[in-house]
Amino acid sequence: MQLDRATGWFHGIGITHCPSPNFNARPEGESISLLVIHNISLPPACFGTGKVQQFFQNRLDPNEHPYFASINHLTVSAHLFVERDGAVTQFVSLLDRAWHAGVSCFDGREGCNDFSIGIELEGTDDLPYTDAQYAVLEQLTRHIRGAWPAIDLHRIQGHSDIAPQRKTDPGPAFDWSRYREALQHNEDKA
């Protein structure tokens, strides 16, 4: 996988582009300095359905599932989505502002969408994530941090960390130690 820093799009085997209309430009002069980890599955706890892609493109049929009717009015997105098998879908250029964080605050700064990149993992708060997801997340993170070195390990947060009254993802099933140790190991080798 490769990140085209000029366009903000990843390319390579296992990467699909599925542009979302739910984004806008970052505020002028805003630099990317935060990575936010999320989870999502549609319907909840159902994997490989293609419904996340439809949701982020405003094409989710509210009549297909009762849960869809409750979220159909939302216009949201993330930059990247990592499925259980490690396949990656990119919805928004990393240079643009995806609508993933909502009402949020990090280090005293509100509106985290302005300065963050959002990665959704296909999953739930309480089901373990897959080895493939951790491997791909590590690769994505390495490329992102290479382009935006201000994103140190402290500036990689869960959605629950930046919106603690509203969100619980990526949940207790996400192994932060495993993820951070893999990133640290790569830094030590560099």
N, C-alpha and C positions, 0 to 999 in steps of 0.2 A: 504494500500500500504506500501511496505517496500523497503528500499534501501539496497542492499548488498554492503557494503563499500569495501569488498575485490575484487569484480568484477566490480563495478560501474553500475550495472544493477538494475532497479526497478522490483519488482515482486508484484503480487496481482491481485485482480479482476479489470477488466477494463484496464489492461496493456498488450499490445501486443509487442513482439519483432520482429523487421523487419530489420535485420542487413544491413547496408549500406556498400558498398566498399569504400565510400568516407570519409576516415579518415586516420589518422596516429598517431604515438606516440607523446605525448607532448615532448618538449625539456627536456632533463635530468635535474632534479632538479627543474623543474618549478612547482609552486604550483598554485592551482585553487583559484582565488580571485575575480572573476567577473561573474555575471549572466546577460545574454543578452536576452531580450524579443523581439521577431519578430512576423510578421504575414505572412501567405501565404494561398492562395487558388488557385486551378487549376481545370479548367480554372479560370481566375480571377472572384471573386465574386460567384463562384459555390462551394457548400459545399457537403461533403459526397461522393465525386467521387472516392476516392482511388488513385487519380492521384498524390497527394503529395508523397505517399508511392512509387509509380512507379518512380517518378522524383528522389527521394533520393536513389533509387537503380539502376539508369541509365537504366530504362526500359520504359521510356515514349515514346510513339509512336508519332513522329513528324507529322504524317499525320492525326492524330485524331482531331487536332484543330490548327488553324493558330498560336496561341500564343505558342503552344508547339514547333513549328519549330524554334521559336526565342530563346528558352531556352534549346533546346535539347543537345547542345554542352557543357553545364555547368556540372561540376562534383561538386555537393554541397551536404551538409547534415546538420542536426542539431542533437543534442542529443535526443531531445524530441519534440513531436508534440501533441498538445491538440486539439481534434476535438470539434465541437459545442456542442455535447452531453456530453463532459467531458471524452470521451475515450482517452487513451494515447497510442501512439506508440513510442517506443524507438528504435532509429536507431544506436546509437553509445554508447559504454560504457562511463560513465562520466569521467573515468580515461584517456580516449584517447582524441585526438584533432579532433573534428568534424570541417567541413569546412563551417561555417555559417556566420562568420563576414566579411570575405574578407578584403580589405584594410580598416584598422580601427586603432583607437587610443583612449586610455583611460588613463587619468592622466599622459600624456606624454609618455606612452608606446605604441608602435605600435605592430601590429600583435596580436590582441586580441584573436584569436583562440588559441594561445599558453596557455593562462591562464584563459579562460572563458568556461562556459557552456551555450549552446544556446537552448532556448525553443521557438518553433514556435507555435503560436495560429492560428487555422483555422479562417481566417477572412480577412478583408480589413481595410484600414486606417480609413474609414468613416462609417462602419456599427458597431453598438454596439456589444460587445462580450457578451457571455451568462453567466448567473449565474453559470452554471455548469463549464464553463471554469475558471471563477475566483476562484471557490471553489477548483478545482483540481490544478490550478496554485499555490494557497496558500499552499496546501499540499506538492506539489513537492518542492516548495521553502523552506518550513520548513525542509524537509528532507535534501535538499542540504546544507542549512545553518548549519544544525546540523553536517554534515560531514566536511564542510569547513567554519568554523566560521569567517574567514577573509572577507566573503561576508556579509558586513553590508548593511544597507539600501542604503547608498550612492553608493555601488558597485553593485547595481541592476539597469541596464540601458536599454534603448531601442536601437534598431539597429540604429535609427536616431541620437542618442546621440554619438555613437562611430564612425559613418560614415556619418556625417551631410551633406556632399556635394553629397552623392550618394543615401542615403536611407531615407525613411520617416516612416518606420514601428516602432512600432505598430500603429502609427497614432493617430490623435486626438480622435478617438473613444475609445481608451484604457483609462480607468479610473485609473490613477496612484494613486489618493487619496484613492480610495476604496481599491486598492491592498495594498498600504503601511499601511493604517490604520488597515487592517486585520492582517498584519504581526506584526505591533506594538502592537495590542491588544493581540496577542498570546505571545509576549515577556513579556508584562506586567503581564500576568497570570502566567508565568513560575516562 
